[in-house]
Every structure is written in structure tokens, then in C-alpha cells.
Amino acid sequence: MQPGTGEPLEQCPWLKKVLDQNMYTCDIYYDRPDDCKFYPSTLDEMVIDECEMIEKKDLVNPKQAQKELDLIMEDSRVEFEEN
């Protein structure tokens, strides 16, 4: 939400596109909130949220994309499950 107006944001204000690439980076990665640490949990969630990080290849082969996502998120999910 936009702090001044309470309106929903179109995209995370800390997510920045890398120049001349179809990639994004987080400006507050090491200090990001827990919601960000544990997101996304599924490829379907990324599609519903129109996540900027989703790639065409993920939509072509969603089972493989979910496997890759599970590997990427493995460390965050372990921390979440322990809490």
C-alpha cells in the first residue's frame, strides 16, 4: 500500500529492473520483510499476482518451474517452518 494514500501499489517500490535486461533486483534484499522472504510459495501464486519475476519458460513448463522455485526458496521455507 502507498503510505500516503493507502492505495495499492502496482509493484514493489524496491523491485528495480536491471538496465537492458529482462531481470529485476531487490534494493532491500538483505533487510526485506518476512512476507518477501517467503514469497512466492507456488508458481500459481506468481501467476495470480502477475509477479514480475515469472518468465515465459515457466509458463511453458510449469512443473519444472515449480521444481526450480522450490529449490530457490528452500532456505526461506526451512526458516519459516522452524518458526
N, C-alpha and C positions, 0 to 999 in steps of 0.2 A: 504494500500500500504506500502511496505517496504521503510522506509525513505531514505536509502542509495541508493537503486537501482530503486525505482519506480515500482517494480514488485508487483503483487497482492499477498497478504498473503493467505496461506491455511486456517488459523484460526486466530481468535483474539489473539494477544500476551498476553492479560491479562486474558484470559479464561484458567483456570487451572483445570485439572482433580483431583478430590478428591481421595486420595490413597485408593486402594482396593474397590472402589465403582464406579458405572456407573453414576456418578454425576460430574457436573462442578461448579466452583465458579469463580466469577469475582474479580480479585485483586484490581480493582479500582471502585468498585460498587458505592460508595458514590460520587465519582468525575467523573463518566463516562460521555461521551459526549451525547448530546441530541439524536443523532441517536440511541444510545444504549438504552436510556430511553424509546423510543417509539417503539423499535423493540422487538418482531415481532408484526405485526398487524393481521396476519392471519396464520392459520396452513399451508395453501398452500404456503405462503411466506417462512415458515420454511423448507418445503419440497424442494422447488426450491433452497434455499440457502444451503441445506444439513446441517441445523443447528444441532449442537452437542447436543442441549437440547431436541430434539424430541425423544420420546420413542415409542417402538413398540405398546404399548396400544393406543397411539394417532392415529396411522395409522389404527388400527383395528376399532376404533370408532371415526372418525374424527369430527362428530357433537358434541359429548361430549367433545372432546379435545378442540374444538373451544370455547365452553362454559367456560371451565376451564381457557383457555388462556385469554378470555375476563375478567374474574374475577381477574386474576393475574395482568393484565395490566390496570385495571380500574383507578387506581390513576394516572398513567402516562398519560393516554389518556385524563383525565379531565384537567390536566395541559396543555397538548398540545392544546386542544380545546379552552381553555381560552386565549391562546396567539394569 
